[in-house]
Structure formats: C-alpha cells, structure tokens
Amino acid sequence: MYTVFSTFDVPDEKSDEVINIYKNRSRSVDNAPGFIDFLLLQNDKCAGELTVQLIFETKEDYLNWVRSKDFKRIHDLEKKYPDQELAAVIPKVTQYKVVAK
C-alpha cells in the first residue's frame, strides 16, 4: 500500500467550512484504479490544521491519479474558490510506502 498526506492550515474559524467542502467532495478519486481510502483529519489541538490522507494500492496507482484529467479538473476548481484566502492554501505533501500493517 501507498499513502499520501496533504497537510494545510486554514484560519480556525474557517475549518468547518473546509470540512464541509471535503464532506461534499466530488469523490472522483474513489473511482481511480488502485484507490483504497480517503480520510480528512483535523488536528486535535489546532482546529485549522487539516490533513487529507489518500491510500492507494501502489505508488504507481497514486501517480496515475495525480496525472489524470480528473485530478487536474478538481485542483483547478480549488484555485477558483471564491474565498481567495482558502484558494491560496498550499498543502505540505508527504508520501509513504506502507511497510507493515
């Protein structure tokens, strides 16, 4: 398995708005070959720190998703979000190979 974390900070007062965006996400990634799971995590001590976790069967499956038209379409929409403060958020992305379970 392969997992990717995208961590980003938003103002605490906007965290619920962002959480709702993810609760109503397009779910395009759910249909990507090799996709296993999506989680949105919220830091217990800092409400504005959110992390998207994606789990794929392989690194290649993840890379194929990142190169896909659906990925590009979704991320282009994020850049057009009306709240420019949220649209400008750049996540820190870390990738991991799962070595034990």
Disulfide bonds with the S-S distance in Angstrom:
none
